[in-house]
Amino acid sequence: MDGTVRAAIRPGIRVSVVMKKDQRTGALTEGTVKDILTNSPKHPHGIKVRLESGIVGRVKHIL
């Protein structure tokens, strides 16, 4: 499942995100969602979240 719809993302779920510095390479980082930072119901590049590790990125895949 992709991460463009906010309703599909909840704190506590595992996701793969792309960080701002990795957008050119597309390198993904896995983690557990702590906070949802995007307020709009959809975002074409992925919903921005903060992982429990403190990493901020846009959700590419819900695991």
C-alpha beads as a LAMMPS data file, in Angstrom:
LAMMPS data file: protein, C-alpha beads

63 atoms
62 bonds

1 atom types
1 bond types

-500.0 500.0 xlo xhi
-500.0 500.0 ylo yhi
-500.0 500.0 zlo zhi

Masses

1 110.0

Atoms # bond

1 1 1 0.000 0.000 0.000
2 1 1 1.307 3.457 -0.784
3 1 1 1.504 6.335 1.667
4 1 1 -0.392 9.079 -0.161
5 1 1 -3.627 8.819 1.887
6 1 1 -3.540 10.122 5.464
7 1 1 -6.444 7.927 6.627
8 1 1 -4.354 4.783 5.991
9 1 1 -1.561 5.901 8.339
10 1 1 -1.812 5.609 12.119
11 1 1 0.754 5.970 14.899
12 1 1 2.289 2.582 15.701
13 1 1 2.281 1.092 12.186
14 1 1 5.472 0.094 10.313
15 1 1 6.282 2.106 7.207
16 1 1 9.068 2.811 4.721
17 1 1 9.881 6.499 4.313
18 1 1 12.174 8.531 2.094
19 1 1 14.034 11.306 3.907
20 1 1 14.612 14.712 2.281
21 1 1 18.334 14.003 1.815
22 1 1 17.543 10.676 0.074
23 1 1 14.923 11.958 -2.385
24 1 1 17.374 11.902 -5.320
25 1 1 18.472 8.307 -4.683
26 1 1 15.109 7.031 -3.398
27 1 1 16.756 5.234 -0.455
28 1 1 14.075 4.017 1.970
29 1 1 14.216 3.860 5.761
30 1 1 11.897 1.597 7.764
31 1 1 10.398 2.472 11.115
32 1 1 7.325 2.872 13.304
33 1 1 5.169 5.993 12.985
34 1 1 5.203 8.266 16.036
35 1 1 3.545 11.442 14.646
36 1 1 1.745 12.388 11.429
37 1 1 2.990 15.790 10.247
38 1 1 0.871 16.324 7.086
39 1 1 -2.568 17.808 7.766
40 1 1 -4.134 17.364 4.316
41 1 1 -6.058 14.122 3.608
42 1 1 -3.859 13.285 0.568
43 1 1 -0.408 14.246 -0.675
44 1 1 0.986 13.131 -4.053
45 1 1 4.540 12.608 -2.719
46 1 1 3.483 10.789 0.459
47 1 1 2.280 11.777 3.909
48 1 1 5.067 13.281 6.036
49 1 1 5.607 11.470 9.351
50 1 1 8.052 11.372 12.263
51 1 1 9.254 7.896 13.162
52 1 1 9.926 6.770 16.746
53 1 1 13.648 7.055 15.948
54 1 1 13.149 10.782 15.251
55 1 1 13.565 10.481 11.468
56 1 1 11.202 12.664 9.412
57 1 1 10.220 11.566 5.918
58 1 1 7.427 10.914 3.449
59 1 1 5.706 7.518 3.530
60 1 1 6.344 5.445 0.402
61 1 1 5.059 2.054 1.583
62 1 1 2.957 0.784 4.471
63 1 1 4.381 -2.505 5.720

Bonds

1 1 1 2
2 1 2 3
3 1 3 4
4 1 4 5
5 1 5 6
6 1 6 7
7 1 7 8
8 1 8 9
9 1 9 10
10 1 10 11
11 1 11 12
12 1 12 13
13 1 13 14
14 1 14 15
15 1 15 16
16 1 16 17
17 1 17 18
18 1 18 19
19 1 19 20
20 1 20 21
21 1 21 22
22 1 22 23
23 1 23 24
24 1 24 25
25 1 25 26
26 1 26 27
27 1 27 28
28 1 28 29
29 1 29 30
30 1 30 31
31 1 31 32
32 1 32 33
33 1 33 34
34 1 34 35
35 1 35 36
36 1 36 37
37 1 37 38
38 1 38 39
39 1 39 40
40 1 40 41
41 1 41 42
42 1 42 43
43 1 43 44
44 1 44 45
45 1 45 46
46 1 46 47
47 1 47 48
48 1 48 49
49 1 49 50
50 1 50 51
51 1 51 52
52 1 52 53
53 1 53 54
54 1 54 55
55 1 55 56
56 1 56 57
57 1 57 58
58 1 58 59
59 1 59 60
60 1 60 61
61 1 61 62
62 1 62 63
